[in-house]
Amino acid sequence: MPEEPDGNVWGAHDADVTRRLAASFRGELLTPGDRGYGRTRRVFNGMIDRRPSVILRCSGVADVMQGVRVAREQEWPVSIRGGGHGVAGNAVCDGGLMLDLSGMKGMHVDPVRRMAQGQTGLLLGEFDHETQAFGLATTLGVVSLTGIAGLTLGGGLGWLNGKYGLACDNVLAADVVTADGEFLTADASENEDLYWALRGGGGNFGVVTALTYQLHPVTTVLAGGLTFPAEQAHDALRFYHQFASGAPDELSMGGSVSRDPEGHVTVSITACYCGPLDEGERVLSPLRGFGRPLGGEIVPLPYEALQCGADVSFPRGRQHYWKSSYLRDLTDEAIDVLLDFAATIPSPFTGIGLQQMTGVASRVDPRATAFAHRDRQYDFLILSQWEDPVDSDRNIEWTRRFFEAMSPHLKEAVYVNNLGDQEHDRVRAAYGVNYDQLAAVKARYDPENIFRLNHNIAPAVR
Ligand SMILES: Cc1cc2nc3c(=O)[nH]c(=O)nc-3n(C[C@H](O)[C@H](O)[C@H](O)COP(=O)(O)OP(=O)(O)OC[C@H]3O[C@@H](n4cnc5c(N)ncnc54)[C@H](O)[C@@H]3O)c2cc1C
């Protein structure tokens, strides 16, 4: 009999409820021992090893409503899985019920109104594939295997953020199954408080079954990256900061630091220009002319190809431990600390990311959506990944020491989608000035905190 974390034994009553649920459920219901259970409980981060008592592989909204109602009645903990890429692993619970939406991949593109509605089991690449057929796209993330749901509900920083804002800024409506198992739609004219909270407040307010996005004309972009050797690392990062700081909205950039297979530090500067190509050639010429890169190129690329370009560096199942905060100024002192630690990166798969938030994404009023951290800045991320769990202590310890040394240069604010499962003390900083308003919305839609397996906002006391 599986045990819940609070010690409740999954008893005969729960087994009976599960049997009845299975009889009326359209999707697949899995319990420990069932074929597919082991595979389904696994998420992107190989460190996460949790065993739900029941997994509901939902086939549609009706399944989700049923799952939420039963979990609520039985007081089972409930987790929500979209694409399963959340590094904290909140998509899967120990004991209780896991609502797995990954099979819900319906999508409709309206090319005339430039809108798309997608179910929340879609991955970014699947979404892009459908919209690109019409020469359209919206901001998502930069790895195509990530889920649209978790990414968008937390914010969604990607290659189009400078021109079109974050993923959440492009959400026009959301279909939601609330804590009482009811279905509603949230948009600018209906349930406006929920619509506001879903755009940055994470999975706190209900199970989102579909998202409707604003799309934009995007086909070929001028994109790619250049990689610089250790002796140019400092100058390359300084150049990146200066160049990125003056970039037009059409240009969104990223910087990253890693070690090559021989152990040498390298710096990569990546870019995506989503405006007219001839203007992009002009804008990007200083980057192309900078230093003596080891390799790489910036060329016209189909947007969909750009979106898949980084996938190979992030296979499922590796051990992941991340530390992150926003960084406003990439000063010489910050670069020195960064490069000192880069020289001792313990795993060849680890990278340090400086993904740029810029343009439209940076200018939205911090209170206009739940996503509070509007500034021209970098999402600074120490993305530690390694293969063998034996190496965990060494990698985690290095990541923590590095983050501590960088802290004087970092903001307190952090991107909610980068938080690990131990970082409860940073949840307020993740929601920033909007925390209290989010707590009020939480009190209205989920007063009993049914949806608490996330970077949790406690319902305001009324
Ligand atoms: C390799 C990699 C690359 C990434 N790149 C980017 C990037 O470029 N830009 C960026 O902004 N972020 C990026 N991220 C972070 C990403 O935004 C988060 O990992 C996000 O949580 C992934 O969403 P998911 O649906 O795949 O994850 P899941 O683990 O399935 O979900 C994460 C959480 O979101 C909530 N949730 C998920 N689905 C629903 C739903 N239907 N209803 C309600 N709540 C839900 C739940 O609380 C869940 O625990 C990246 C992550 C990885 C691992």
The ligand as an SDF file (V2000), in Angstrom:
LIG
                    3D

 53 58  0  0  0  0  0  0  0  0999 V2000
   15.1820   22.5780  -20.5650 C   0  0  0  0  0  0  0  0  0  0  0  0
   14.3420   23.7140  -20.0590 C   0  0  0  0  0  0  0  0  0  0  0  0
   14.3130   24.9070  -20.7650 C   0  0  0  0  0  0  0  0  0  0  0  0
   13.5290   25.9640  -20.3230 C   0  0  0  0  0  0  0  0  0  0  0  0
   13.5180   27.1340  -21.0380 N   0  0  0  0  0  0  0  0  0  0  0  0
   12.7090   28.1370  -20.6500 C   0  0  0  0  0  0  0  0  0  0  0  0
   12.6170   29.3420  -21.4140 C   0  0  0  0  0  0  0  0  0  0  0  0
   13.2610   29.4940  -22.4410 O   0  0  0  0  0  0  0  0  0  0  0  0
   11.7870   30.3170  -20.9790 N   0  0  0  0  0  0  0  0  0  0  0  0
   11.0550   30.1840  -19.8490 C   0  0  0  0  0  0  0  0  0  0  0  0
   10.3090   31.1010  -19.5260 O   0  0  0  0  0  0  0  0  0  0  0  0
   11.1210   29.0720  -19.0970 N   0  0  0  0  0  0  0  0  0  0  0  0
   11.9320   28.0530  -19.4690 C   0  0  0  0  0  0  0  0  0  0  0  0
   12.0080   26.9170  -18.7140 N   0  0  0  0  0  0  0  0  0  0  0  0
   11.2850   26.8560  -17.4510 C   0  0  0  0  0  0  0  0  0  0  0  0
    9.8370   26.4200  -17.7110 C   0  0  0  0  0  0  0  0  0  0  0  0
    9.0820   27.5790  -17.9340 O   0  0  0  0  0  0  0  0  0  0  0  0
    9.2920   25.6700  -16.4930 C   0  0  0  0  0  0  0  0  0  0  0  0
   10.0380   24.5170  -16.3180 O   0  0  0  0  0  0  0  0  0  0  0  0
    7.8090   25.3330  -16.6540 C   0  0  0  0  0  0  0  0  0  0  0  0
    7.3110   24.9440  -15.3900 O   0  0  0  0  0  0  0  0  0  0  0  0
    7.5910   24.1970  -17.6140 C   0  0  0  0  0  0  0  0  0  0  0  0
    6.2400   23.9300  -17.7880 O   0  0  0  0  0  0  0  0  0  0  0  0
    5.7350   22.4290  -17.9710 P   0  0  0  0  0  0  0  0  0  0  0  0
    4.2890   22.4810  -18.2630 O   0  0  0  0  0  0  0  0  0  0  0  0
    6.6310   21.7140  -18.9250 O   0  0  0  0  0  0  0  0  0  0  0  0
    6.0660   21.8390  -16.5460 O   0  0  0  0  0  0  0  0  0  0  0  0
    5.2700   20.9680  -15.4600 P   0  0  0  0  0  0  0  0  0  0  0  0
    6.3590   20.4080  -14.6100 O   0  0  0  0  0  0  0  0  0  0  0  0
    4.3180   20.0350  -16.0720 O   0  0  0  0  0  0  0  0  0  0  0  0
    4.4820   22.0490  -14.6680 O   0  0  0  0  0  0  0  0  0  0  0  0
    5.1140   22.9260  -13.7740 C   0  0  0  0  0  0  0  0  0  0  0  0
    4.0580   23.4820  -12.8470 C   0  0  0  0  0  0  0  0  0  0  0  0
    3.1890   24.3320  -13.6030 O   0  0  0  0  0  0  0  0  0  0  0  0
    1.8620   24.1860  -13.1220 C   0  0  0  0  0  0  0  0  0  0  0  0
    1.0330   23.6700  -14.2080 N   0  0  0  0  0  0  0  0  0  0  0  0
    1.4300   22.9310  -15.2700 C   0  0  0  0  0  0  0  0  0  0  0  0
    0.3740   22.6900  -16.0620 N   0  0  0  0  0  0  0  0  0  0  0  0
   -0.6930   23.2820  -15.4950 C   0  0  0  0  0  0  0  0  0  0  0  0
   -2.0610   23.3940  -15.8380 C   0  0  0  0  0  0  0  0  0  0  0  0
   -2.5390   22.8460  -16.9410 N   0  0  0  0  0  0  0  0  0  0  0  0
   -2.8800   24.0740  -15.0020 N   0  0  0  0  0  0  0  0  0  0  0  0
   -2.4030   24.6460  -13.8760 C   0  0  0  0  0  0  0  0  0  0  0  0
   -1.1210   24.5710  -13.5070 N   0  0  0  0  0  0  0  0  0  0  0  0
   -0.2720   23.9060  -14.3060 C   0  0  0  0  0  0  0  0  0  0  0  0
    1.8960   23.2310  -11.9570 C   0  0  0  0  0  0  0  0  0  0  0  0
    2.0380   23.9570  -10.7620 O   0  0  0  0  0  0  0  0  0  0  0  0
    3.1600   22.4360  -12.2300 C   0  0  0  0  0  0  0  0  0  0  0  0
    3.7340   21.9230  -11.0630 O   0  0  0  0  0  0  0  0  0  0  0  0
   12.7710   25.8320  -19.1380 C   0  0  0  0  0  0  0  0  0  0  0  0
   12.8070   24.6370  -18.4270 C   0  0  0  0  0  0  0  0  0  0  0  0
   13.5740   23.5850  -18.8870 C   0  0  0  0  0  0  0  0  0  0  0  0
   13.6230   22.3080  -18.1000 C   0  0  0  0  0  0  0  0  0  0  0  0
  1  2  1  0
  2  3  1  0
  2 52  2  0
  3  4  2  0
  4  5  1  0
  4 50  1  0
  5  6  2  0
  6  7  1  0
  6 13  1  0
  7  8  2  0
  7  9  1  0
  9 10  1  0
 10 11  2  0
 10 12  1  0
 12 13  2  0
 13 14  1  0
 14 15  1  0
 14 50  1  0
 15 16  1  0
 16 17  1  0
 16 18  1  0
 18 19  1  0
 18 20  1  0
 20 21  1  0
 20 22  1  0
 22 23  1  0
 23 24  1  0
 24 25  2  0
 24 26  1  0
 24 27  1  0
 27 28  1  0
 28 29  2  0
 28 30  1  0
 28 31  1  0
 31 32  1  0
 32 33  1  0
 33 34  1  0
 33 48  1  0
 34 35  1  0
 35 36  1  0
 35 46  1  0
 36 37  1  0
 36 45  1  0
 37 38  2  0
 38 39  1  0
 39 40  1  0
 39 45  2  0
 40 41  1  0
 40 42  2  0
 42 43  1  0
 43 44  2  0
 44 45  1  0
 46 47  1  0
 46 48  1  0
 48 49  1  0
 50 51  2  0
 51 52  1  0
 52 53  1  0
M  END
$$$$
